[in-house]
């Protein structure tokens, strides 16, 4: 197992994933109460650090858990071909493994929102509520076809092209550029620094190349996943250069869905506007 610095300065532990891979989560269970599980996004260099501001806030009053998903961070990186169903199955198992008798609140970011929704609707994960931050799957644009995904996989697999492309993505200039798309102001140096570390670990390219092949998105996620949720849902959003939200309008009359705009922000409101983001989540929890 590779060695990587902690993304969050608290305790953590390794555990066996339901598919047999060695996974890691950051955890702080010093406080009593309903646990909160934080699920990061999927991109070229994600990890639990993406939800760090919220983890640190709720750590003071609730048991909190933030996994590195398979293929990222301190979890096992070379896990082979993964599907949205595989990610959802692992998240459902994590939810079931949380200590205590209370079902958790779950907070997810970007593509992690689709995985959480699938964990609930297809794998029976029991949660009290979900908070989606800048979620994918609400655009009127469709996902690439299976043929297009296969073409991308062949391109990335040809003569090591994918590894070479990943080397270009993992430079500091490139990481700052892509993070810059998600911040209307200052980019936190700790995000850039940790992304640089994670991308230089052996096999760090394996899962990002699957993401870049576009095979981890769910076709028509609104109908396939989000409409099937029967728990309270809070959506926090503003603008995001990578996704759009035209289909939020499908949920205007859904009584168990709430939408809160945190502006200005570009996909990471919990970093740019932490107080407003926390306030929205706390107000939401008070109504659940």
Backbone as CSV, one residue per row, in Angstrom:
resi,resn,N_x,N_y,N_z,CA_x,CA_y,CA_z,C_x,C_y,C_z
1,UNK,0.849,-1.199,0.000,0.000,0.000,0.000,0.884,1.247,0.000
2,UNK,0.553,2.199,-0.843,1.317,3.425,-0.937,1.165,4.257,0.330
3,UNK,2.084,5.147,0.547,2.032,6.065,1.680,1.695,7.459,1.167
4,UNK,0.780,8.097,1.829,0.361,9.433,1.433,0.012,10.196,2.695
5,UNK,0.379,11.482,2.731,0.057,12.295,3.896,-1.454,12.348,4.114
6,UNK,-1.855,12.627,5.360,-3.266,12.807,5.661,-3.821,14.021,4.926
7,UNK,-5.023,13.872,4.406,-5.714,15.004,3.792,-6.401,15.857,4.844
8,UNK,-6.788,15.225,5.957,-7.473,15.903,7.055,-6.755,15.520,8.339
9,UNK,-6.444,16.504,9.163,-5.660,16.237,10.371,-6.549,15.693,11.484
10,UNK,-6.885,14.424,11.355,-7.644,13.725,12.382,-7.329,12.245,12.229
11,UNK,-7.949,11.426,13.048,-7.723,10.005,12.929,-8.354,9.418,11.680
12,UNK,-8.007,8.179,11.417,-8.575,7.474,10.283,-8.201,6.012,10.362
13,UNK,-8.764,5.216,9.459,-8.442,3.792,9.486,-8.696,3.157,8.133
14,UNK,-7.958,2.063,7.887,-8.184,1.251,6.705,-9.235,0.195,7.016
15,UNK,-9.955,-0.203,5.983,-10.938,-1.267,6.137,-11.114,-1.955,4.787
16,UNK,-11.692,-3.120,4.805,-11.900,-3.866,3.580,-13.181,-3.453,2.887
17,UNK,-13.085,-3.053,1.628,-14.281,-2.727,0.864,-15.061,-3.973,0.522
18,UNK,-16.306,-3.810,0.141,-17.136,-4.982,-0.131,-16.695,-5.722,-1.395
19,UNK,-15.880,-5.090,-2.240,-15.342,-5.749,-3.423,-13.922,-6.258,-3.201
20,UNK,-13.476,-6.226,-1.942,-12.187,-6.806,-1.591,-11.006,-5.860,-1.628
21,UNK,-11.233,-4.582,-1.903,-10.143,-3.616,-1.966,-9.913,-2.974,-0.599
22,UNK,-8.694,-2.528,-0.388,-8.364,-1.873,0.869,-8.683,-0.386,0.755
23,UNK,-9.595,0.078,1.597,-10.071,1.448,1.534,-9.746,2.174,2.831
24,UNK,-9.836,3.507,2.772,-9.479,4.332,3.933,-10.535,5.412,4.113
25,UNK,-10.841,5.687,5.389,-11.657,6.861,5.670,-11.128,7.605,6.872
26,UNK,-11.303,8.916,6.827,-11.015,9.788,7.958,-12.241,9.765,8.856
27,UNK,-12.004,9.686,10.150,-13.150,9.594,11.046,-12.856,10.286,12.370
28,UNK,-13.888,10.862,12.923,-13.828,11.495,14.234,-15.150,11.201,14.918
29,UNK,-15.103,10.344,15.933,-16.317,9.906,16.620,-16.293,10.294,18.090
30,UNK,-15.638,11.411,18.399,-15.557,11.859,19.792,-16.898,12.376,20.298
31,UNK,-17.735,12.884,19.392,-19.018,13.454,19.798,-20.138,12.437,19.598
32,UNK,-21.203,12.602,20.372,-22.375,11.757,20.216,-23.297,12.348,19.149
33,UNK,-24.257,11.558,18.733,-25.247,12.075,17.799,-25.279,11.317,16.498
34,UNK,-26.063,11.842,15.572,-26.232,11.215,14.265,-24.974,11.429,13.417
35,UNK,-24.419,10.367,12.833,-23.192,10.539,12.042,-23.443,11.256,10.720
36,UNK,-22.370,11.836,10.194,-22.397,12.459,8.867,-21.320,11.792,8.020
37,UNK,-21.700,11.360,6.836,-20.759,10.779,5.881,-20.555,11.755,4.742
38,UNK,-19.290,12.051,4.413,-18.949,12.981,3.342,-18.365,12.214,2.167
39,UNK,-18.893,12.436,0.970,-18.465,11.716,-0.236,-17.933,12.724,-1.248
40,UNK,-16.662,12.581,-1.595,-16.014,13.552,-2.495,-16.431,13.329,-3.947
41,UNK,-15.972,14.210,-4.812,-16.285,14.139,-6.237,-15.331,13.190,-6.947
42,UNK,-15.484,13.080,-8.251,-14.576,12.290,-9.086,-14.001,13.219,-10.145
43,UNK,-12.668,13.252,-10.232,-11.982,14.045,-11.251,-10.565,13.496,-11.377
44,UNK,-9.627,14.302,-11.785,-8.264,13.807,-11.976,-7.507,13.634,-10.668
45,UNK,-7.917,14.339,-9.606,-7.150,14.280,-8.356,-8.026,14.506,-7.129
46,UNK,-9.121,13.765,-6.986,-9.996,14.003,-5.839,-9.544,13.229,-4.609
47,UNK,-10.053,13.624,-3.485,-9.852,12.903,-2.228,-10.773,13.520,-1.195
48,UNK,-10.720,12.990,0.018,-11.581,13.489,1.091,-11.303,14.950,1.430
49,UNK,-10.151,15.480,1.026,-9.841,16.876,1.348,-10.869,17.823,0.742
50,UNK,-11.569,17.396,-0.313,-12.547,18.271,-0.965,-13.658,18.697,-0.011
51,UNK,-13.984,17.851,0.972,-15.055,18.172,1.922,-14.499,18.579,3.285
52,UNK,-13.220,18.883,3.354,-12.574,19.179,4.634,-13.259,20.287,5.435
53,UNK,-13.630,21.434,4.850,-14.246,22.488,5.671,-15.500,22.020,6.401
54,UNK,-16.321,21.212,5.744,-17.536,20.719,6.377,-17.220,19.644,7.403
55,UNK,-16.262,18.790,7.092,-15.828,17.769,8.050,-15.368,18.423,9.345
56,UNK,-14.529,19.449,9.241,-13.976,20.109,10.432,-15.073,20.811,11.225
57,UNK,-16.059,21.370,10.539,-17.142,22.045,11.254,-17.999,21.034,12.019
58,UNK,-18.476,20.010,11.350,-19.377,19.056,11.993,-18.652,18.126,12.960
59,UNK,-17.342,18.051,12.837,-16.545,17.259,13.774,-16.743,17.717,15.215
60,UNK,-17.086,18.971,15.409,-17.228,19.533,16.752,-18.533,19.120,17.421
61,UNK,-19.471,18.563,16.665,-20.775,18.252,17.254,-21.345,16.898,16.848
62,UNK,-20.736,16.231,15.861,-21.299,14.976,15.359,-20.168,13.993,15.053
63,UNK,-20.438,12.692,15.070,-19.467,11.753,14.496,-19.398,11.980,12.987
64,UNK,-18.197,12.060,12.442,-18.036,12.356,11.019,-17.086,11.359,10.371
65,UNK,-17.368,11.056,9.095,-16.590,10.074,8.343,-16.445,10.572,6.910
66,UNK,-15.223,10.499,6.388,-14.962,10.972,5.022,-14.036,9.983,4.330
67,UNK,-14.580,9.103,3.494,-13.733,8.116,2.811,-13.011,8.702,1.605
68,UNK,-11.871,8.115,1.304,-11.290,8.230,-0.022,-11.910,7.096,-0.837
69,UNK,-12.628,7.422,-1.886,-13.287,6.395,-2.676,-12.258,5.499,-3.371
70,UNK,-12.653,4.287,-3.755,-11.714,3.380,-4.432,-11.044,4.045,-5.624
71,UNK,-9.721,3.894,-5.683,-8.957,4.480,-6.784,-8.396,5.849,-6.498
72,UNK,-8.632,6.375,-5.264,-8.209,7.734,-4.958,-7.645,7.843,-3.545
73,UNK,-6.834,8.894,-3.345,-6.338,9.221,-2.013,-5.542,8.102,-1.392
74,UNK,-5.884,7.769,-0.146,-5.167,6.734,0.597,-5.787,5.352,0.405
75,UNK,-6.891,5.278,-0.308,-7.484,3.982,-0.616,-6.695,3.303,-1.729
76,UNK,-6.980,2.009,-1.915,-6.289,1.255,-2.955,-6.559,1.894,-4.314
77,UNK,-5.499,2.076,-5.101,-5.628,2.821,-6.346,-5.906,1.931,-7.555
78,UNK,-5.204,0.841,-7.650,-5.355,-0.024,-8.821,-6.443,-1.056,-8.540
79,UNK,-7.692,-0.640,-8.695,-8.828,-1.507,-8.367,-9.496,-2.073,-9.619
80,UNK,-8.864,-1.878,-10.769,-9.430,-2.399,-12.002,-10.583,-1.551,-12.511
81,UNK,-11.357,-2.140,-13.408,-12.489,-1.430,-14.002,-13.591,-1.246,-12.962
82,UNK,-14.032,-0.010,-12.789,-15.100,0.285,-11.837,-16.270,0.909,-12.585
83,UNK,-17.454,0.656,-12.082,-18.675,1.208,-12.678,-19.377,2.090,-11.649
84,UNK,-20.365,2.889,-12.070,-21.157,3.626,-11.089,-21.786,2.708,-10.048
85,UNK,-22.206,1.519,-10.475,-22.788,0.554,-9.541,-21.764,0.116,-8.496
86,UNK,-20.506,-0.046,-8.908,-19.467,-0.452,-7.963,-19.245,0.626,-6.900
87,UNK,-19.170,1.876,-7.334,-19.004,2.967,-6.366,-20.200,3.023,-5.417
88,UNK,-21.397,2.896,-5.965,-22.593,2.967,-5.133,-22.634,1.813,-4.134
89,UNK,-22.237,0.636,-4.565,-22.227,-0.522,-3.671,-21.261,-0.304,-2.508
90,UNK,-20.101,0.266,-2.805,-19.123,0.531,-1.743,-19.662,1.576,-0.762
91,UNK,-20.307,2.621,-1.278,-20.852,3.667,-0.407,-21.962,3.093,0.465
92,UNK,-22.814,2.256,-0.104,-23.872,1.626,0.680,-23.283,0.784,1.806
93,UNK,-22.192,0.069,1.518,-21.542,-0.741,2.549,-20.934,0.136,3.638
94,UNK,-20.371,1.283,3.240,-19.823,2.211,4.236,-20.929,2.725,5.156
95,UNK,-22.061,3.076,4.576,-23.177,3.582,5.368,-23.630,2.526,6.373
96,UNK,-23.700,1.295,5.921,-24.123,0.215,6.808,-23.104,-0.027,7.922
97,UNK,-21.819,0.243,7.634,-20.755,-0.025,8.600,-20.562,1.089,9.618
98,UNK,-21.247,2.220,9.451,-21.079,3.314,10.403,-21.495,2.867,11.797
99,UNK,-20.745,3.267,12.820,-21.066,2.837,14.182,-22.339,3.501,14.710
100,UNK,-22.928,2.884,15.714,-24.117,3.455,16.331,-25.397,2.965,15.680
101,UNK,-26.497,3.347,16.263,-27.808,2.886,15.809,-28.525,3.885,14.913
102,UNK,-28.021,5.113,14.816,-28.707,6.143,14.043,-28.251,6.134,12.589
103,UNK,-29.212,6.255,11.677,-28.851,6.351,10.266,-28.240,7.726,10.018
104,UNK,-27.324,7.840,9.063,-26.559,9.073,8.904,-27.232,10.092,7.997
105,UNK,-26.750,11.317,8.102,-26.921,12.310,7.051,-25.726,12.159,6.117
106,UNK,-25.942,12.331,4.828,-24.868,12.188,3.843,-24.723,13.487,3.066
107,UNK,-23.474,13.920,2.890,-23.159,15.109,2.094,-22.255,14.662,0.948
108,UNK,-22.642,14.979,-0.281,-21.867,14.542,-1.443,-21.606,15.709,-2.375
109,UNK,-20.525,15.579,-3.133,-20.086,16.639,-4.041,-20.055,16.135,-5.479
110,UNK,-20.637,16.895,-6.391,-20.540,16.692,-7.834,-20.955,15.271,-8.238
111,UNK,-20.100,14.521,-8.920,-20.450,13.177,-9.363,-20.687,12.226,-8.194
112,UNK,-20.102,12.522,-7.037,-20.385,11.720,-5.860,-21.863,11.694,-5.521
113,UNK,-22.600,12.721,-5.932,-24.049,12.772,-5.667,-24.775,11.654,-6.405
114,UNK,-24.378,11.386,-7.646,-25.006,10.295,-8.382,-24.752,8.961,-7.697
115,UNK,-23.536,8.753,-7.209,-23.213,7.493,-6.543,-24.029,7.322,-5.266
116,UNK,-24.177,8.408,-4.503,-24.959,8.341,-3.266,-26.420,8.042,-3.576
117,UNK,-26.972,8.712,-4.578,-28.364,8.453,-4.955,-28.556,6.995,-5.352
118,UNK,-27.602,6.440,-6.068,-27.699,5.034,-6.477,-27.542,4.103,-5.275
119,UNK,-26.670,4.469,-4.332,-26.501,3.647,-3.133,-27.824,3.512,-2.383
120,UNK,-28.610,4.596,-2.387,-29.894,4.596,-1.687,-30.957,3.858,-2.490
121,UNK,-31.053,4.154,-3.777,-32.172,3.641,-4.570,-31.957,2.208,-5.052
122,UNK,-30.705,1.790,-5.242,-30.460,0.455,-5.775,-29.876,-0.514,-4.758
123,UNK,-29.161,0.008,-3.761,-28.500,-0.880,-2.814,-29.029,-0.736,-1.395
124,UNK,-30.131,-0.027,-1.252,-30.848,-0.007,0.013,-30.170,0.722,1.149
125,UNK,-29.255,1.646,0.856,-28.594,2.396,1.923,-29.631,3.203,2.702
126,UNK,-29.580,3.122,4.019,-30.517,3.824,4.885,-29.886,5.131,5.369
127,UNK,-30.506,6.257,5.019,-29.999,7.568,5.427,-31.167,8.415,5.913
128,UNK,-30.846,9.398,6.741,-31.895,10.335,7.149,-32.105,11.400,6.091
129,UNK,-30.998,11.904,5.512,-31.096,12.970,4.510,-29.859,12.940,3.645
130,UNK,-29.941,13.635,2.515,-28.771,13.829,1.665,-28.653,15.306,1.315
131,UNK,-27.421,15.788,1.297,-27.112,17.131,0.815,-26.230,16.991,-0.407
132,UNK,-26.676,17.508,-1.527,-25.919,17.465,-2.774,-25.333,18.841,-3.047
133,UNK,-24.019,18.914,-3.226,-23.341,20.160,-3.542,-22.932,20.140,-5.009
134,UNK,-23.455,21.068,-5.787,-23.164,21.188,-7.217,-23.241,19.819,-7.901
135,UNK,-24.396,19.169,-7.837,-24.504,17.784,-8.317,-24.499,17.671,-9.840
136,UNK,-23.939,16.583,-10.324,-24.038,16.247,-11.741,-25.383,15.574,-12.002
137,UNK,-25.725,15.438,-13.277,-26.919,14.697,-13.654,-28.165,15.522,-13.852
138,UNK,-28.065,16.849,-13.747,-29.239,17.713,-13.903,-29.181,18.550,-15.173
139,UNK,-28.292,18.210,-16.070,-28.182,18.930,-17.334,-29.118,18.315,-18.366
140,UNK,-29.573,19.139,-19.310,-30.373,18.615,-20.413,-29.494,17.936,-21.464
141,UNK,-28.194,18.129,-21.365,-27.275,17.445,-22.273,-27.128,15.993,-21.838
142,UNK,-27.150,15.091,-22.782,-27.012,13.681,-22.464,-25.565,13.286,-22.243
143,UNK,-25.360,12.114,-21.677,-24.017,11.571,-21.503,-23.543,10.977,-22.829
144,UNK,-22.233,10.866,-23.033,-21.732,10.259,-24.269,-22.247,8.829,-24.436
145,UNK,-22.429,8.413,-25.664,-22.904,7.062,-25.941,-21.866,6.026,-25.516
146,UNK,-22.307,4.774,-25.402,-21.380,3.692,-25.051,-20.270,3.568,-26.100
147,UNK,-20.615,3.773,-27.362,-19.592,3.704,-28.411,-18.554,4.801,-28.222
148,UNK,-19.016,6.010,-27.896,-18.079,7.118,-27.672,-17.186,6.828,-26.469
149,UNK,-17.756,6.251,-25.423,-16.962,5.902,-24.245,-15.903,4.860,-24.585
150,UNK,-16.282,3.871,-25.381,-15.328,2.841,-25.778,-14.201,3.432,-26.622
151,UNK,-14.537,4.391,-27.481,-13.494,5.044,-28.288,-12.509,5.778,-27.388
152,UNK,-13.043,6.492,-26.391,-12.167,7.197,-25.462,-11.267,6.230,-24.708
153,UNK,-11.818,5.103,-24.285,-11.015,4.104,-23.582,-9.886,3.598,-24.466
154,UNK,-10.192,3.358,-25.739,-9.149,2.879,-26.653,-8.067,3.933,-26.847
155,UNK,-8.471,5.192,-26.954,-7.493,6.269,-27.115,-6.569,6.334,-25.907
156,UNK,-7.161,6.342,-24.702,-6.337,6.448,-23.495,-5.474,5.209,-23.288
157,UNK,-5.925,4.063,-23.810,-5.153,2.836,-23.636,-4.106,2.603,-24.701
158,UNK,-4.103,3.424,-25.751,-3.193,3.193,-26.875,-1.773,3.646,-26.545
159,UNK,-0.851,2.698,-26.540,0.592,2.978,-26.406,0.912,3.914,-25.242
160,UNK,0.200,3.751,-24.144,0.484,4.568,-22.966,0.042,6.011,-23.085
161,UNK,-0.820,6.306,-24.064,-1.246,7.697,-24.257,-1.924,8.249,-23.001
162,UNK,-2.739,7.417,-22.368,-3.450,7.879,-21.183,-2.511,8.302,-20.073
163,UNK,-1.474,7.512,-19.847,-0.508,7.871,-18.794,0.193,9.177,-19.119
164,UNK,0.539,9.358,-20.377,1.212,10.594,-20.761,0.275,11.790,-20.609
165,UNK,-0.987,11.608,-20.967,-1.951,12.685,-20.799,-2.124,13.024,-19.325
166,UNK,-2.131,11.992,-18.485,-2.290,12.223,-17.052,-1.090,12.990,-16.494
167,UNK,0.091,12.732,-17.012,1.272,13.468,-16.559,1.124,14.964,-16.833
168,UNK,0.471,15.309,-17.927,0.229,16.725,-18.226,-0.803,17.311,-17.267
169,UNK,-1.795,16.494,-16.877,-2.843,16.969,-15.981,-2.339,17.182,-14.557
170,UNK,-1.276,16.478,-14.172,-0.862,16.511,-12.778,0.208,17.568,-12.488
171,UNK,0.521,18.420,-13.434,1.449,19.510,-13.161,0.750,20.569,-12.313
172,UNK,1.536,21.353,-11.580,0.939,22.383,-10.735,0.162,23.390,-11.573
173,UNK,0.692,23.760,-12.727,-0.009,24.728,-13.573,-1.371,24.182,-13.990
174,UNK,-1.407,22.916,-14.366,-2.661,22.310,-14.797,-3.653,22.196,-13.642
175,UNK,-3.173,21.754,-12.478,-4.058,21.610,-11.320,-4.616,22.962,-10.899
176,UNK,-3.780,23.992,-10.906,-4.265,25.331,-10.559,-5.283,25.823,-11.592
177,UNK,-5.063,25.496,-12.836,-5.999,25.911,-13.872,-7.380,25.297,-13.639
178,UNK,-7.411,23.982,-13.397,-8.705,23.314,-13.240,-9.377,23.695,-11.926
179,UNK,-8.624,23.859,-10.852,-9.224,24.352,-9.617,-9.716,25.783,-9.801
180,UNK,-8.990,26.544,-10.589,-9.397,27.932,-10.825,-10.764,28.038,-11.468
181,UNK,-11.150,27.011,-12.202,-12.479,27.003,-12.807,-13.573,26.881,-11.754
182,UNK,-13.225,26.372,-10.566,-14.214,26.127,-9.516,-14.168,27.142,-8.386
183,UNK,-13.399,28.209,-8.559,-13.318,29.244,-7.536,-13.463,30.612,-8.185
184,UNK,-14.349,31.413,-7.630,-14.510,32.766,-8.141,-13.434,33.693,-7.597
185,UNK,-12.729,33.249,-6.559,-11.662,34.047,-5.962,-10.412,33.217,-5.747
186,UNK,-9.832,33.333,-4.550,-8.573,32.676,-4.218,-8.718,31.162,-4.198
187,UNK,-7.735,30.451,-4.771,-7.703,28.992,-4.750,-6.916,28.544,-3.521
188,UNK,-7.490,27.774,-2.615,-6.765,27.331,-1.422,-5.518,26.530,-1.792
189,UNK,-4.377,26.952,-1.273,-3.125,26.283,-1.604,-3.118,24.830,-1.148
190,UNK,-3.824,24.512,-0.042,-3.790,23.141,0.455,-4.476,22.180,-0.522
191,UNK,-5.462,22.649,-1.256,-6.087,21.799,-2.266,-5.104,21.468,-3.386
192,UNK,-4.402,22.482,-3.852,-3.428,22.284,-4.927,-2.292,21.394,-4.450
193,UNK,-1.778,21.675,-3.263,-0.661,20.911,-2.727,-1.005,19.437,-2.573
194,UNK,-2.197,19.152,-2.045,-2.554,17.753,-1.836,-2.839,17.047,-3.158
195,UNK,-3.445,17.749,-4.104,-3.673,17.150,-5.417,-2.356,16.776,-6.079
196,UNK,-1.347,17.622,-5.934,-0.029,17.308,-6.480,0.529,16.026,-5.865
197,UNK,0.317,15.856,-4.566,0.815,14.650,-3.895,0.070,13.403,-4.365
198,UNK,-1.247,13.505,-4.446,-2.027,12.311,-4.795,-1.748,11.850,-6.218
199,UNK,-1.509,12.782,-7.124,-1.326,12.406,-8.522,0.051,11.830,-8.818
200,UNK,0.970,11.941,-7.881,2.321,11.426,-8.103,2.552,10.060,-7.472
201,UNK,1.522,9.491,-6.859,1.602,8.147,-6.292,1.407,7.127,-7.407
202,UNK,2.100,5.990,-7.302,1.968,4.944,-8.320,0.511,4.541,-8.508
203,UNK,0.111,4.382,-9.751,-1.242,3.975,-10.153,-2.298,5.059,-9.944
204,UNK,-1.864,6.290,-9.672,-2.836,7.362,-9.474,-3.620,7.663,-10.748
205,UNK,-3.117,7.234,-11.899,-3.780,7.539,-13.169,-4.939,6.606,-13.481
206,UNK,-5.027,5.454,-12.816,-5.941,4.396,-13.246,-7.400,4.847,-13.212
207,UNK,-7.873,5.312,-12.059,-9.283,5.699,-11.962,-9.579,7.018,-12.684
208,UNK,-8.696,8.032,-12.617,-8.978,9.249,-13.390,-9.179,9.001,-14.878
209,UNK,-8.443,8.041,-15.452,-8.626,7.760,-16.874,-9.993,7.129,-17.137
210,UNK,-10.497,6.356,-16.188,-11.857,5.837,-16.336,-12.868,6.984,-16.292
211,UNK,-12.613,7.948,-15.419,-13.489,9.118,-15.344,-13.444,9.904,-16.651
212,UNK,-12.245,10.120,-17.184,-12.107,10.894,-18.416,-12.726,10.192,-19.612
213,UNK,-12.890,8.869,-19.526,-13.571,8.126,-20.586,-15.084,8.272,-20.518
214,UNK,-15.577,8.985,-19.476,-16.990,9.352,-19.329,-17.896,8.176,-18.969
215,UNK,-17.301,7.068,-18.520,-18.107,5.895,-18.212,-18.671,5.866,-16.810
216,UNK,-18.374,6.872,-15.996,-18.834,6.857,-14.607,-20.090,7.701,-14.395
217,UNK,-20.590,8.313,-15.461,-21.819,9.098,-15.363,-23.021,8.215,-15.697
218,UNK,-24.164,8.549,-15.120,-25.395,7.795,-15.349,-26.252,8.503,-16.386
219,UNK,-26.660,7.776,-17.386,-27.536,8.344,-18.404,-28.888,8.683,-17.791
220,UNK,-29.362,9.893,-18.052,-30.649,10.377,-17.540,-30.746,10.135,-16.035
221,UNK,-29.807,10.704,-15.296,-29.760,10.497,-13.851,-30.997,11.007,-13.134
222,UNK,-31.670,12.008,-13.702,-32.882,12.529,-13.059,-33.918,11.429,-12.918
223,UNK,-34.194,10.718,-14.009,-35.208,9.664,-13.967,-34.665,8.395,-13.324
224,UNK,-33.413,8.072,-13.635,-32.838,6.816,-13.162,-32.564,6.826,-11.665
225,UNK,-32.145,7.992,-11.142,-31.701,8.055,-9.751,-32.492,9.050,-8.909
226,UNK,-32.445,10.326,-9.301,-32.895,11.378,-8.390,-34.403,11.336,-8.112
227,UNK,-35.215,11.044,-9.110,-36.660,10.991,-8.876,-37.039,9.870,-7.905
228,UNK,-36.208,8.890,-7.786,-36.526,7.723,-6.958,-36.171,7.934,-5.484
229,UNK,-35.515,9.036,-5.171,-35.166,9.295,-3.782,-36.414,9.635,-2.973
230,UNK,-36.533,9.020,-1.809,-37.695,9.288,-0.950,-37.267,9.796,0.420
231,UNK,-36.113,10.448,0.473,-35.608,11.048,1.705,-35.476,12.553,1.498
232,UNK,-35.380,13.348,2.568,-35.176,14.789,2.402,-33.870,15.085,1.652
233,UNK,-33.945,16.001,0.702,-32.793,16.349,-0.132,-32.592,17.863,-0.104
234,UNK,-31.360,18.269,0.151,-30.953,19.668,0.014,-29.941,19.762,-1.113
235,UNK,-30.161,20.688,-2.042,-29.215,20.934,-3.131,-28.614,22.323,-2.933
236,UNK,-27.286,22.378,-2.841,-26.562,23.645,-2.715,-25.809,23.882,-4.026
237,UNK,-25.972,25.065,-4.582,-25.434,25.296,-5.916,-25.269,26.794,-6.150
238,UNK,-24.590,27.115,-7.216,-24.633,28.433,-7.851,-24.335,28.208,-9.317
239,UNK,-23.156,28.600,-9.769,-22.727,28.292,-11.130,-21.604,27.272,-11.067
240,UNK,-21.467,26.479,-12.118,-20.403,25.485,-12.179,-19.968,25.366,-13.629
241,UNK,-18.682,25.544,-13.921,-18.241,25.511,-15.313,-18.313,24.130,-15.945
242,UNK,-18.446,23.101,-15.117,-18.413,21.735,-15.632,-19.789,21.089,-15.765
243,UNK,-20.777,21.598,-15.060,-22.116,21.013,-15.122,-23.145,22.132,-15.177
244,UNK,-24.354,21.777,-15.589,-25.447,22.745,-15.603,-26.659,22.122,-14.919
245,UNK,-27.653,22.953,-14.608,-28.717,22.517,-13.709,-30.118,22.774,-14.272
246,UNK,-30.287,22.661,-15.579,-31.587,22.967,-16.172,-32.717,22.126,-15.568
247,UNK,-32.413,20.907,-15.180,-33.477,20.004,-14.744,-33.794,20.121,-13.250
248,UNK,-33.228,21.110,-12.595,-33.709,21.422,-11.242,-35.205,21.721,-11.279
249,UNK,-35.662,22.278,-12.409,-37.072,22.654,-12.522,-37.994,21.448,-12.406
250,UNK,-37.467,20.246,-12.647,-38.282,19.041,-12.525,-38.720,18.786,-11.088
251,UNK,-38.054,19.452,-10.138,-38.307,19.173,-8.725,-38.938,20.366,-8.001
252,UNK,-39.467,21.314,-8.769,-40.057,22.513,-8.167,-41.203,22.176,-7.214
253,UNK,-41.939,21.135,-7.516,-43.093,20.779,-6.692,-42.837,19.561,-5.802
254,UNK,-41.596,19.137,-5.707,-41.249,17.991,-4.855,-41.072,18.491,-3.424
255,UNK,-41.947,18.071,-2.549,-41.957,18.618,-1.186,-40.737,18.236,-0.371
256,UNK,-40.079,17.148,-0.715,-38.915,16.724,0.071,-37.591,17.194,-0.535
257,UNK,-37.652,18.057,-1.526,-36.449,18.645,-2.109,-36.386,20.133,-1.769
258,UNK,-35.188,20.598,-1.370,-34.943,22.016,-1.139,-33.721,22.443,-1.953
259,UNK,-33.737,23.685,-2.430,-32.610,24.213,-3.200,-32.138,25.508,-2.559
260,UNK,-30.834,25.633,-2.388,-30.265,26.842,-1.775,-29.079,27.301,-2.616
261,UNK,-29.171,28.518,-3.101,-28.096,29.083,-3.924,-27.106,29.818,-3.038
262,UNK,-25.831,29.456,-3.143,-24.758,30.126,-2.410,-23.911,30.864,-3.443
263,UNK,-24.054,32.184,-3.490,-23.413,32.969,-4.548,-22.589,34.119,-3.957
264,UNK,-21.497,34.470,-4.660,-20.999,33.803,-5.860,-20.115,32.605,-5.503
265,UNK,-20.292,31.537,-6.233,-19.418,30.371,-6.101,-19.452,29.608,-7.412
266,UNK,-18.464,28.735,-7.596,-18.310,28.040,-8.877,-18.112,26.536,-8.674
267,UNK,-18.866,25.962,-7.780,-18.798,24.517,-7.603,-18.234,24.064,-6.277
268,UNK,-17.585,24.971,-5.532,-17.014,24.625,-4.228,-17.479,25.634,-3.175
269,UNK,-18.772,25.816,-2.985,-19.267,26.846,-2.066,-18.840,26.630,-0.623
270,UNK,-18.605,25.397,-0.232,-18.188,25.117,1.146,-16.778,25.603,1.421
271,UNK,-16.004,25.857,0.374,-14.693,26.492,0.535,-14.795,28.012,0.405
272,UNK,-15.579,28.480,-0.570,-15.655,29.920,-0.825,-16.599,30.647,0.129
273,UNK,-17.689,30.007,0.491,-18.699,30.615,1.363,-19.064,29.620,2.471
274,UNK,-18.074,29.276,3.325,-18.328,28.210,4.313,-19.433,28.524,5.300
275,UNK,-19.515,29.771,5.770,-20.531,30.087,6.770,-21.935,29.957,6.187
276,UNK,-22.140,30.461,4.975,-23.467,30.363,4.363,-23.804,28.909,4.038
277,UNK,-22.807,28.150,3.597,-23.041,26.743,3.276,-23.423,25.965,4.523
278,UNK,-22.680,26.162,5.598,-22.979,25.481,6.857,-24.356,25.875,7.364
279,UNK,-24.685,27.150,7.274,-25.986,27.622,7.737,-27.119,26.948,6.962
280,UNK,-26.945,26.814,5.662,-27.976,26.161,4.846,-28.156,24.706,5.265
281,UNK,-27.038,24.029,5.522,-27.122,22.618,5.925,-27.750,22.485,7.306
282,UNK,-27.352,23.323,8.243,-27.915,23.256,9.596,-29.415,23.556,9.577
283,UNK,-29.836,24.541,8.815,-31.265,24.842,8.708,-32.030,23.672,8.108
284,UNK,-31.419,23.037,7.141,-32.024,21.854,6.520,-32.159,20.721,7.540
285,UNK,-31.116,20.463,8.309,-31.173,19.395,9.307,-32.256,19.674,10.351
286,UNK,-32.482,20.939,10.638,-33.503,21.290,11.641,-34.903,20.962,11.149
287,UNK,-35.077,20.798,9.834,-36.405,20.502,9.289,-36.612,19.022,9.013
288,UNK,-35.533,18.223,9.080,-35.642,16.794,8.750,-36.306,16.007,9.877
